[in-house]
Amino acid sequence: MTMNTQQITFLSDLLQNLQIHILEAHLTQCTTSWKELNFTPEHNKLYWILEGEGWVKVDHQELNPMPGQLCLLPAHALHSYSTISDRPYLKYWCHFTAHIGSFDLFQWLDIPLFIQIRNVEQMTAWFQELATLHHEPSLTSRLREKAILLQIISSYLEAVPVQVLQKRTDEMDRLSQLRQFIEQNLHKSITVEQMAKSVHLHPNYLIKYFKKHFGMPPAKYMQRKRIDKAKFLLTTTSLSMKEIAEQTGYEDTNHFAKSFRKDTGFPPTEYRMNVRGKG
């Protein structure tokens, strides 16, 4: 069972606030003492297996990754690993977090723990560059290593069936309902109390709950959504500034223009001309 449209839309929205942090990235020839049992890391792990053999267990799933296979082992699960012969792994490995609010991206997703890679040379090149960049102190290295890691993760997710973890579906339904309530009321001045009521939560808890999952307070999220809707209306309709201001919940055109420019760097009229001109 794949994700439905609502789940895809919800996760796509969350990914706008994804924060990637690379903790370690190396090429290692494991020794015959490579072993650790029953521990729960707070970071995700990627293993790109070049040679050798071994054993890995995540919760109740056991596997023996082979050369040419890429493993993605999620955080906050019970991990074990060890050698199984006198041919321990030669592998690239990376430890990283992928936070959205207080949760890691892979705390939402139910995906296979490994995939067979067709383009071995490309994957090796990515990991080689990732490991090299991680040991360079320059500012651009921090940016480039994140870009490569995102490329690896994207390739992984494109190659597997992605589902929402069963234990997260109720939570996702509630968050999707809250998100839908906000989007349907962007033209109004809605209160925290009204948001809380829409998902049957106490108002005092809603702000903490919202920030935990969306990575920002409700007011900031609403502002972002209003600007997104304004961009859409500016580039796909001929509505006046007054009409767009009304549909996105601004008191008047001056307030709308000031907020829009603060968020985008352009006055609304200039944004409309620039984007349409590029089209």
N, C-alpha and C positions, 0 to 999 in steps of 0.2 A: 504494500500500500504506500503510494507516494504522497507527498504533501499536497493539500488542497490549496486553492487560490488564496484563501484567507490566511493560511499559515505562511505561504510564500511572501505575501504582501507584508505580513507582520514582521517576519525575519529580515526582509529587505529593509524595512524601516529601522529595525534595531541595528543593522550593519552600518548605518550612517554614523553610529557612535562607537564603532569597533576600535579598541585600543590594543595594538600589538606590541608586545615587549619580548625581545629575544634575550634569554638568560645565558645560554651557552650554544655554541655551534663548533663542532670539531670533526676531524677524521681520526678514528681510533682503531688500533689493532688490539682487540680484547685479548686478555690472557685466560688461561684455564681456570683462574680463580674468579672470573666474571660471574657473580652471583649475588642476588639479594631477594629476600622473600617477604611477602606480606607487608608492604608499605603503601602509603597513600600520598602521592605527590600532589602539590598544589599547582603544578604546571603540566602542560601537555608535552608529549615527546614524539619526535619524528625519528625513525630509524630508516636509513637508506642502506640496504645490505649489499655489499660488494662481493664478499667471499665468506666461506665458512658456514657453520650451522650452530643453532642454539634453540632455546626454549623461552617463550614469553607467555605470561598469563595475566589477563585483565579481568577482574572479578571472576566469573566462572568460565570465561572463554580462554582456551589454550591454543597456542599456535607455535609452529616452528618456521619462522620466516626464512626464506631462501634468497640467494643472490638474485637481484632483479626485482625484488619486492620492496615496496615502501610501506612502512607501518605508521599509523597515526594512533597513538595511545593516549586516551583522554585523561585529563586531570581529575582529581577527586574520586578516583576509582582505586580498588585494591590491586596493586601491581606485584608481580614476581618475575624474575628472570634468572637464567643460569646457562652455562655451557652444557653440552650433552656429549662432547667428544674432545679429542685433542686438536680439533680444527675450529677454534673459536672465531667469532665474527671479525671481519674487517668491515667497518661501517662508518658512514657519516651519521652524525646524530645532532639533534637540535632540541633544546628545552625552551619552551615559550609559553606565554600566556596570551589569551585572545579575549580580553574583557569587554563586556557590554554591561555597563552598570556594575553591579556586584557579582554578576555571573560570568562564567567563561562560556564562549560560543558553543563549545562541545558538551556543555551541561544541558543544552537544548536538543542536540542532534543524536539520532540513532543511526550510526553508519558502520560499515565493515571496518575491522581493525587493520586491514592491509589490502593492497592492490598490486597486481602485476603490472610493471611498467613496460610499455612497448619501446619507447625511445630512451634507452638506457644512457646513451651519450648525453642527451639533453639534461636528464635528471642529475647525472653525475656533475655536469658543468654547473648546474644551479647550486648544488650543495658545495662544490668546490669554491665557487664565488662567495656563497654565504659564509662559509668558514673563514675565508680570507678576510672578508669585510669585517667580520665580527672582531677580529684581532687588530683592526686598524682604528686609530683614535679620532679620525677626522669626522666632522659634522656630516659630510655627505655620505660617509660610510654607514651612519646610523639610518639615514633615509633609504639608501640603496639596499641594505640588508632586509629592511622591512618589505620593500617592494618585491624582492626575490622570494621571501617567505610567503607573502600573499600569493605570488604566482604558483608556488608549490601547493599551497592549501587549495587554491582555486582549481588547479589541475586534478587534485585528489577528489574534490567534491563533484567535479564534472564526470568522474569515472565511476562513481558509486551511486546506488539508490539512496537518497537522503530522506529520512523520516524524522518526525519529532518523537523524542523519547516518550513512551506511554505515560510515564509519571509526570510529564510536563504538559500534557494536553489540556487538562483542566485550567492550569495557570495561563496557558496561552490563550484559551478561549476567553478568560476574564480580561486579559490584557488587550486582546483584539476588540472586545466589546467596549472597553474604555477608549481605545484609540478611535473606534468608529464613532462613539458619542462625541468626541472632540471634533473630528473632521466634519460631522454633520452640523456642528454648532459654531463653526468658525466665524460666522457672521454675527454672533451674539457675544455678549459679555457674560460668560458663564463662570460660576464660582466653584471653589474647591468642594463645597457642600454638594453642589449639583453633580459634579464628577463622581464623588464618592457614592452618592445615591444610585448612580447609574450602574454600579457594580457591587452594590450592597456592602460597602466598606465604611468604617467610621471616618469622618473628615480629618480627625487628628492623625490618623494612620496613613491616609492617602498619599500625602507628600513624600513620606519616607518610602512607602511602597512603590510609588511612581519612580522616584529617583533610583531605587534599588534595581529596577528592571530597565528603565529607559536611559539611565545615566545622566538625567537632568531633571530639574523641578518641572511641574506641570506648566507653569507660566512660560518658561523658556521653550518648552516643546510646542505650546500653542503658537508662540511667536514664530517659530520656525515653520510650522504648518501654514500659518497665514501668509508668510512670505512665499512659500512654495506655491500656494494657490494663486497668489497675486501674479507670480511669474507665468503660471499656466494661462491665466486670463489675459495677461498682457500680450502674450505671443500667439494665442489661438482665437481671440475674439477682438471685436472692435468696440468693446465697452469703454465708456469714458472713465477717467480717473475717479470721478465721484461714484460711479456704479461699482467699480472694482473695490474702492474703499469700503463701501457699504457691504459688499459680499464677503469681505475678509475681516469685518469686525472693527474697523477704525472709525473714530468719531467724525473725522472730516478728511478732506484731501491733503491738507497740510501735514496732519499727523501721519497719514499713510505714506506720503512722499518722504518725510523725515525718517521714518522707521525703515522704509524700503532701501533708502540710500545708505543708512547705517549698516544694514545687513549685506548689501550687495556691492556697494561702492558706486552705484549708478542711480540717478533719478529715474522714476518709473518710465517717463516718456523716452528717455535716452535708451534705457534697457530694451523697450519695445522696438525702437528703430534699429538698434544694433543686432538683436537676435533675428528679427525678420529679415534684415539685410543679409545676414549670413545664410539664411535659408534659401 
